[in-house]
Amino acid sequence: MNAPAAPTDVMPHVMPTYGRLPIALSHGQGAEVWDTTGRRYLDGLSGIAVNTLGHNHPKLVPALQEQVSQMIHCCNYYQVPLQEELAKMLVERSGLTNVFFCNSGLEANEAALKIARKFGHDKGIDRAEVVVYEKAFHGRSIATLSATGNPKVHAGFEPLVEGFVRVPLNDIAALEEVARTNPNVTAVFLEVIQGEGGVNPARSDYLQAVRALCDKQGWLLMLDEVQCGIGRTGKWFAHQWSGVLPDVMPLAKGLGSGVPIGAVVCGPKAAHVLKPGNHGTTFGGNPLAMRAGVETLKIMEADGLMANAAHVGEHLMAALRREFAGMPGVVEIRGQGLMIGIELDRPCGIILNRALDAGLLLSVTADKVVRLLPPLIFTTAQADELVGILAPIVRQFLSEPQA
Ligand SMILES: *Cc1c(COP(=O)(O)O)cnc(C)c1O
């Protein structure tokens, strides 16, 4: 068993905002990575749902090398044809109509929140409010941390941004109560599967009821697919399992396979709310990020990676259930495709360290949930290897007396 904390003096000039594990990764190939001492790890995390195509993908790398040599950045004073190319691809795959590009998840969510407020102002609601959720995670800027439903993320950064109403997930009565009592609401904002909150899926019938209520009330439905989108669940976007169409869909993480990128995809009710001068970004939509997005989507399609995510995800889920079903201490195994959470009955952060020691990268979120987010190129053999490493660690952990 290893001590959980990295030595604190190995990166003395970097602000200490993360609890880092005691290794540095140097390179990767597919779903395997190596650290600077030459040790190999199986990648069950994808840099938090970012490395969609794994590492050193044979089609992505030459495309990005070519792009770097042509143009990395030019700014939005000019037309950027690659923006139109990626926007068209996202619009065709989502059934929505227009895209704004930025650089990260929180930026995509900031843009969504600006749209929700402007949408309200345009129809005479001066103090627009947005419905957000318990256990939600939307980012670390002042507005998106205020939308986040985690007191630890809020602590020390008050005053929070106003204009949020919070409800529990999958409880339509709570949302109907907001509709009855709050005339200032302009949008409902949620993750289709909560990621940082512990891999908590919104039920399909709930999403359908929220869509119907949004239509009745004239609210925007804004679905944060920053973590669960881009093929991870086995469809382009996680909400597509429920058949609903959002009005606003922030994307980021997996869209660029590792190149920083964010996007807000909007339908007709939201696409023309922001007018020239209302919003902008220096880096957003730069040719390198756009090329990464275009190539990611093309490769996902050509290589059948959504079908792969669904298939390998089912295989992984079945293997995990075989190992853990009925085991005392395992509360629930849930998720879809290659976004899976194993909830234990006690805080289990140490599993992160033990998995690392055993050669497996994963995450523990919401204190008690082991979270798996492997790249979409994962194979069933790699899923079996993952379970082979993880199962004895969890079994051992649960057999120890609770601290
Ligand atoms: C990671 C995440 C964000 C924040 O994205 P950043 O790129 O870290 O700003 C927002 N929403 C969800 C659902 C996320 O998982």
PDBQT file of the ligand as one rigid body, heavy atoms in Angstrom, charges set to zero:
ROOT
HETATM    1  C1  LIG A 501     -15.245  18.634 -16.886  1.00  0.00    +0.000 C 
HETATM    2  C2  LIG A 501     -16.617  19.206 -16.920  1.00  0.00    +0.000 A 
HETATM    3  C3  LIG A 501     -16.832  20.582 -17.052  1.00  0.00    +0.000 A 
HETATM    4  C4  LIG A 501     -15.688  21.580 -17.007  1.00  0.00    +0.000 C 
HETATM    5  O1  LIG A 501     -14.862  21.441 -18.106  1.00  0.00    +0.000 OA
HETATM    6  P1  LIG A 501     -13.414  22.162 -18.087  1.00  0.00    +0.000 P 
HETATM    7  O2  LIG A 501     -12.898  21.915 -19.470  1.00  0.00    +0.000 OA
HETATM    8  O3  LIG A 501     -12.613  21.504 -17.019  1.00  0.00    +0.000 OA
HETATM    9  O4  LIG A 501     -13.672  23.599 -17.809  1.00  0.00    +0.000 OA
HETATM   10  C5  LIG A 501     -18.123  21.031 -17.177  1.00  0.00    +0.000 A 
HETATM   11  N1  LIG A 501     -19.158  20.187 -17.179  1.00  0.00    +0.000 NA
HETATM   12  C6  LIG A 501     -19.000  18.863 -17.056  1.00  0.00    +0.000 A 
HETATM   13  C7  LIG A 501     -20.183  17.979 -17.087  1.00  0.00    +0.000 C 
HETATM   14  C8  LIG A 501     -17.727  18.331 -16.909  1.00  0.00    +0.000 A 
HETATM   15  O5  LIG A 501     -17.573  17.015 -16.746  1.00  0.00    +0.000 OA
ENDROOT
TORSDOF 0
